[in-house]
Amino acid sequence: MTFTLIFIAALLLSVGMRHWLAMRQIRHVALHRASVPNEFASRVSLADHQKAADYTIAKLRLGLLENAFGAFVLIGFTLLGGLEWLNQTLLSLVGPGITQQILLLVSLAFISGILDLPFTWKKQFGIEAAFGFNRMTPRLFWLDTFKGIALAAALGLPLLWLVLELMATSGTYWWLWTWVVWTLFNALLLWLFPTVIAPLFNKFKALEDGPLKTQIEQLLKRCDFASQGLFVMDGSKRSAHGNAYFTGIGKAKRIVFFDTLIEKLEPLEVEAVLAHELGHFKRQHIRKRLLVSFALSFVMLAILGWISSQPWFYFGLGVTPDLNGYNGGLALALFMLVAPVFGFFFTPLGSLASRKHEYEADHFAAQKSSASALISALVKLYQDNASTLTPDPIYTAFYSSHPPAPLRIAHLQRFA
Ligand SMILES: [Zn+2]
């Protein structure tokens, strides 16, 4: 089977590349562990620098394990017959039809979730805890997990049912209708997220009156940005890492600060961080990302529309389709398992675009706020998040959504 060989080749290549990139990063960070890079020497202590190196390496080591394990699981589901067994078992239990297809996808998601759990647990209560970042209790962990499952069921099951119904009844162009549904569903999520979804997991309070609020309001006026309010979120409930973001569409835009960010940064630094985020909006990055994601889902669904009617797609990946019957759920399951293997090779394109946007947003922040305040905020955040200041260039080029610290600071210094 040609497709089986193509799949195995792509899987080996992607797993090998992930491993190679992670090893490069580990070696590079370890090599520069002994001393703080010159440009940061006055701001970052050796102890913090070494903590960042150890933290980065600990996460990468777990990633190596996860990478290898993930490949075995994928082979297990496909070529070794895991999905085939699941499909046949459910067929004999409930018979063919939409219910069976929904059960197939739900059990696949459930099994994947369970296999993933030890890694998620180890990240939170092993690594994050060892480096002093975890603020989550096991109770909260399970509460989050069950809320997540309930939310996925409430939103995902009706969507899944609708998509499977379209696949079964709307002919060759089902994928086009599915794309319309998917796009509307995502717009709905954007609209629901700030007011309905996020409050399920965190508390949001209006930012209190005071010097910070005054300063932020002036910045918003300078940037001509209308928002539906400034909020502080209890991010400290789960993690010591700080952040700021804004969410929502149209007039419902909200600005959200993690409480951890406001604790750590001076008002001028918070302003500079927010100015950077506003830069993403004003330079149309958010709109572009949204359009790209709609275009990508169009292409993916067109591919799925084609291969789901090709017998080699199923047989090549170790499953037996019912050629005269209903394969919608089986096609979706296989596609979700296998598409990331091929998608991996496009990662650098997304990373490159993202790094370009980061530079543009930094430039915007330098114009509307202060480059030197953003520099000092970033250095504090690098320290607090134990981000490495010495990443491997090839690893960065492949994965990093943000420019490496030294280049980013050097770029900002041109405007300071
Ligand atoms: Zn950014």
Residues whose N, C-alpha, C, O or C-beta is under 5 A from the ligand:
A	BS01	ZN	E358 A361
